[in-house]
Amino acid sequence: MARRNEHLVVIMLEPMPPGVEFEVWPLHITIVPWFHVQDDDKLDQLLIKIAQKHKKLTVSVDGKEIWGTREKFEVALVNDPGGLQLLHEDVFHSLEKNGYLIHQKDYLGAKYRPHFVSRNEVQKTQDQPKAGQEMEISSFWLVKQLRLKKSGRMIKELKKQYPLSSQ
């Protein structure tokens, strides 16, 4: 098995324990897409500091839109009073300032639009938050990706949950 040294930061919309591995994404909101990691301890300390600076927040499900150029899919937008955007920007800019190379930056920073997608068999079987439904965001997760050398399959692992401050 070859290890692909990439991670991302997400909010899981269903409770899951650390160490869970999956190939097909459950419902989640991406905070920052894939980035390379050379020093796991440095990254852990950085994410701990970020989590301590941000309070738990409440967002709600907004309308739906169709995204994609070649493959069209439906996304549920997240109505964010601003806390999720601030968390995204803090994670994004902190990673960049500390030398982490982030992929797919076209929709980060001011162009970030929090959303979740239900386009695979796992996501479609989960309870979908409905328009207007509030969701409490109390943590974010670091996810690590492994690429299986022979098959090319991508296995994701929930590495660590970072609780947001309750104050």
C-alpha atoms as a printed R data frame, in Angstrom:
    type eleno elety resid chain resno       x      y       z
1   ATOM     1    CA   MET     A     1   0.000  0.000   0.000
2   ATOM     2    CA   ALA     A     2   1.417  3.395  -0.972
3   ATOM     3    CA   ARG     A     3   0.603  6.297   1.258
4   ATOM     4    CA   ARG     A     4  -0.479  9.502  -0.389
5   ATOM     5    CA   ASN     A     5   0.491 12.202   2.084
6   ATOM     6    CA   GLU     A     6  -2.565 14.393   1.727
7   ATOM     7    CA   HIS     A     7  -5.145 15.630   4.170
8   ATOM     8    CA   LEU     A     8  -8.202 17.851   4.227
9   ATOM     9    CA   VAL     A     9 -10.284 19.589   6.882
10  ATOM    10    CA   VAL     A    10 -14.035 18.925   7.021
11  ATOM    11    CA   ILE     A    11 -17.099 19.101   9.225
12  ATOM    12    CA   MET     A    12 -18.770 15.710   9.470
13  ATOM    13    CA   LEU     A    13 -22.573 15.971   9.501
14  ATOM    14    CA   GLU     A    14 -22.997 12.563  11.154
15  ATOM    15    CA   PRO     A    15 -21.197 11.577  14.380
16  ATOM    16    CA   MET     A    16 -18.295  9.230  13.701
17  ATOM    17    CA   PRO     A    17 -15.375  8.026  15.842
18  ATOM    18    CA   PRO     A    18 -11.694  8.674  15.083
19  ATOM    19    CA   GLY     A    19 -10.006  6.010  13.001
20  ATOM    20    CA   VAL     A    20 -13.024  5.274  10.817
21  ATOM    21    CA   GLU     A    21 -12.015  4.525   7.249
22  ATOM    22    CA   PHE     A    22 -14.237  4.961   4.226
23  ATOM    23    CA   GLU     A    23 -13.938  5.031   0.484
24  ATOM    24    CA   VAL     A    24 -17.198  6.825  -0.278
25  ATOM    25    CA   TRP     A    25 -17.746 10.146   1.488
26  ATOM    26    CA   PRO     A    26 -20.502 10.437   4.116
27  ATOM    27    CA   LEU     A    27 -22.288 13.812   4.433
28  ATOM    28    CA   HIS     A    28 -19.784 16.549   5.216
29  ATOM    29    CA   ILE     A    29 -18.912 20.194   4.631
30  ATOM    30    CA   THR     A    30 -15.409 20.765   3.299
31  ATOM    31    CA   ILE     A    31 -13.520 23.522   5.090
32  ATOM    32    CA   VAL     A    32 -10.283 23.158   3.095
33  ATOM    33    CA   PRO     A    33  -9.620 20.663   0.260
34  ATOM    34    CA   TRP     A    34  -6.567 18.445  -0.121
35  ATOM    35    CA   PHE     A    35  -3.152 19.658   0.996
36  ATOM    36    CA   HIS     A    36   0.251 18.007   1.426
37  ATOM    37    CA   VAL     A    37   1.643 17.402   4.908
38  ATOM    38    CA   GLN     A    38   5.281 16.912   5.832
39  ATOM    39    CA   ASP     A    39   5.011 17.325   9.619
40  ATOM    40    CA   ASP     A    40   1.951 15.765  11.304
41  ATOM    41    CA   ASP     A    41   2.813 17.192  14.747
42  ATOM    42    CA   LYS     A    42   3.160 20.739  13.424
43  ATOM    43    CA   LEU     A    43  -0.197 20.413  11.641
44  ATOM    44    CA   ASP     A    44  -1.859 19.049  14.788
45  ATOM    45    CA   GLN     A    45  -0.619 21.974  16.892
46  ATOM    46    CA   LEU     A    46  -1.779 24.463  14.259
47  ATOM    47    CA   LEU     A    47  -5.285 22.955  14.104
48  ATOM    48    CA   ILE     A    48  -5.554 22.848  17.913
49  ATOM    49    CA   LYS     A    49  -4.813 26.591  18.050
50  ATOM    50    CA   ILE     A    50  -7.355 27.341  15.331
51  ATOM    51    CA   ALA     A    51 -10.077 25.294  17.050
52  ATOM    52    CA   GLN     A    52  -9.445 27.088  20.352
53  ATOM    53    CA   LYS     A    53  -9.979 30.486  18.671
54  ATOM    54    CA   HIS     A    54 -13.405 29.623  17.219
55  ATOM    55    CA   LYS     A    55 -16.665 29.171  19.087
56  ATOM    56    CA   LYS     A    56 -19.299 26.580  18.366
57  ATOM    57    CA   LEU     A    57 -21.691 27.950  15.767
58  ATOM    58    CA   THR     A    58 -25.099 27.368  14.306
59  ATOM    59    CA   VAL     A    59 -25.806 27.319  10.588
60  ATOM    60    CA   SER     A    60 -28.900 26.357   8.655
61  ATOM    61    CA   VAL     A    61 -29.637 24.615   5.398
62  ATOM    62    CA   ASP     A    62 -30.433 27.059   2.624
63  ATOM    63    CA   GLY     A    63 -31.681 26.355  -0.888
64  ATOM    64    CA   LYS     A    64 -30.355 23.871  -3.392
65  ATOM    65    CA   GLU     A    65 -28.394 24.550  -6.571
66  ATOM    66    CA   ILE     A    66 -27.062 22.509  -9.468
67  ATOM    67    CA   TRP     A    67 -23.281 22.664  -9.793
68  ATOM    68    CA   GLY     A    68 -20.767 21.135 -12.156
69  ATOM    69    CA   THR     A    69 -19.694 21.627 -15.730
70  ATOM    70    CA   ARG     A    70 -19.467 18.110 -17.157
71  ATOM    71    CA   GLU     A    71 -21.208 16.167 -14.407
72  ATOM    72    CA   LYS     A    72 -24.177 18.003 -12.897
73  ATOM    73    CA   PHE     A    73 -25.026 17.413  -9.247
74  ATOM    74    CA   GLU     A    74 -27.239 18.991  -6.614
75  ATOM    75    CA   VAL     A    75 -25.748 20.756  -3.602
76  ATOM    76    CA   ALA     A    76 -27.471 22.031  -0.487
77  ATOM    77    CA   LEU     A    77 -26.119 25.450   0.421
78  ATOM    78    CA   VAL     A    78 -25.376 26.300   4.030
79  ATOM    79    CA   ASN     A    79 -26.729 29.585   5.358
80  ATOM    80    CA   ASP     A    80 -23.812 30.879   7.396
81  ATOM    81    CA   PRO     A    81 -24.136 33.994   9.577
82  ATOM    82    CA   GLY     A    82 -20.350 34.344   9.221
83  ATOM    83    CA   GLY     A    83 -18.738 31.971  11.713
84  ATOM    84    CA   LEU     A    84 -18.170 29.188   9.214
85  ATOM    85    CA   GLN     A    85 -16.617 31.603   6.728
86  ATOM    86    CA   LEU     A    86 -14.268 32.879   9.460
87  ATOM    87    CA   LEU     A    87 -13.301 29.307  10.385
88  ATOM    88    CA   HIS     A    88 -12.656 28.483   6.716
89  ATOM    89    CA   GLU     A    89 -10.505 31.577   6.201
90  ATOM    90    CA   ASP     A    90  -8.532 30.951   9.397
91  ATOM    91    CA   VAL     A    91  -7.784 27.325   8.446
92  ATOM    92    CA   PHE     A    92  -7.030 28.244   4.820
93  ATOM    93    CA   HIS     A    93  -4.720 31.187   5.578
94  ATOM    94    CA   SER     A    94  -3.002 29.469   8.525
95  ATOM    95    CA   LEU     A    95  -2.181 26.443   6.407
96  ATOM    96    CA   GLU     A    96  -0.842 28.601   3.587
97  ATOM    97    CA   LYS     A    97   1.267 30.748   5.959
98  ATOM    98    CA   ASN     A    98   2.785 27.557   7.367
99  ATOM    99    CA   GLY     A    99   3.815 26.170   3.979
100 ATOM   100    CA   TYR     A   100   1.035 23.674   3.275
101 ATOM   101    CA   LEU     A   101   0.306 23.384  -0.447
102 ATOM   102    CA   ILE     A   102  -3.486 23.413  -0.893
103 ATOM   103    CA   HIS     A   103  -5.048 21.979  -4.055
104 ATOM   104    CA   GLN     A   104  -8.098 23.348  -5.843
105 ATOM   105    CA   LYS     A   105  -8.006 26.909  -4.505
106 ATOM   106    CA   ASP     A   106 -10.487 28.313  -7.046
107 ATOM   107    CA   TYR     A   107 -13.318 28.446  -4.485
108 ATOM   108    CA   LEU     A   108 -11.497 29.328  -1.301
109 ATOM   109    CA   GLY     A   109 -11.282 32.584   0.620
110 ATOM   110    CA   ALA     A   110 -13.897 35.105  -0.525
111 ATOM   111    CA   LYS     A   111 -15.260 32.569  -3.076
112 ATOM   112    CA   TYR     A   112 -15.913 29.887  -0.429
113 ATOM   113    CA   ARG     A   113 -19.561 28.731  -0.378
114 ATOM   114    CA   PRO     A   114 -20.242 26.186   2.354
115 ATOM   115    CA   HIS     A   115 -22.404 23.322   1.100
116 ATOM   116    CA   PHE     A   116 -22.898 19.604   1.256
117 ATOM   117    CA   VAL     A   117 -23.590 17.156  -1.517
118 ATOM   118    CA   SER     A   118 -25.669 13.989  -1.585
119 ATOM   119    CA   ARG     A   119 -24.571 12.369  -4.798
120 ATOM   120    CA   ASN     A   120 -23.320  8.948  -3.774
121 ATOM   121    CA   GLU     A   121 -24.974  5.874  -2.290
122 ATOM   122    CA   VAL     A   122 -23.695  6.554   1.254
123 ATOM   123    CA   GLN     A   123 -24.794 10.195   1.344
124 ATOM   124    CA   LYS     A   124 -28.215  9.404  -0.115
125 ATOM   125    CA   THR     A   125 -28.943  6.877   2.643
126 ATOM   126    CA   GLN     A   126 -28.124  9.338   5.437
127 ATOM   127    CA   ASP     A   127 -30.739 11.641   6.928
128 ATOM   128    CA   GLN     A   128 -30.574 14.780   4.820
129 ATOM   129    CA   PRO     A   129 -30.847 18.088   6.648
130 ATOM   130    CA   LYS     A   130 -33.890 19.913   5.264
131 ATOM   131    CA   ALA     A   131 -34.162 23.545   4.112
132 ATOM   132    CA   GLY     A   132 -34.329 25.820   7.139
133 ATOM   133    CA   GLN     A   133 -33.035 23.134   9.508
134 ATOM   134    CA   GLU     A   134 -30.392 24.372  11.927
135 ATOM   135    CA   MET     A   135 -27.166 22.464  12.468
136 ATOM   136    CA   GLU     A   136 -24.773 23.025  15.345
137 ATOM   137    CA   ILE     A   137 -21.125 22.973  14.336
138 ATOM   138    CA   SER     A   138 -19.061 22.022  17.378
139 ATOM   139    CA   SER     A   139 -15.917 20.597  15.775
140 ATOM   140    CA   PHE     A   140 -14.006 19.927  12.602
141 ATOM   141    CA   TRP     A   141 -12.011 16.899  11.471
142 ATOM   142    CA   LEU     A   142  -8.649 16.226   9.903
143 ATOM   143    CA   VAL     A   143  -9.024 13.524   7.230
144 ATOM   144    CA   LYS     A   144  -6.078 11.670   5.740
145 ATOM   145    CA   GLN     A   145  -6.190 10.029   2.320
146 ATOM   146    CA   LEU     A   146  -4.440  6.797   1.361
147 ATOM   147    CA   ARG     A   147  -4.173  5.565  -2.222
148 ATOM   148    CA   LEU     A   148  -4.021  1.799  -2.603
149 ATOM   149    CA   LYS     A   149  -1.178  1.150  -5.015
150 ATOM   150    CA   LYS     A   150  -2.561 -1.790  -6.998
151 ATOM   151    CA   SER     A   151  -6.200 -0.725  -7.346
152 ATOM   152    CA   GLY     A   152  -5.861  3.063  -7.186
153 ATOM   153    CA   ARG     A   153  -8.755  3.162  -4.688
154 ATOM   154    CA   MET     A   154  -8.728  6.134  -2.329
155 ATOM   155    CA   ILE     A   155  -9.273  5.326   1.354
156 ATOM   156    CA   LYS     A   156  -9.993  8.203   3.715
157 ATOM   157    CA   GLU     A   157  -9.446  8.032   7.475
158 ATOM   158    CA   LEU     A   158 -10.811 10.304  10.183
159 ATOM   159    CA   LYS     A   159  -7.554 11.193  11.915
160 ATOM   160    CA   LYS     A   160  -8.571 13.635  14.617
161 ATOM   161    CA   GLN     A   161 -11.537 15.708  15.722
162 ATOM   162    CA   TYR     A   162 -10.877 19.291  16.832
163 ATOM   163    CA   PRO     A   163 -13.579 20.639  19.169
164 ATOM   164    CA   LEU     A   164 -14.418 24.329  18.856
165 ATOM   165    CA   SER     A   165 -14.377 26.490  21.960
166 ATOM   166    CA   SER     A   166 -17.583 26.486  23.988
167 ATOM   167    CA   GLN     A   167 -16.982 30.026  25.218
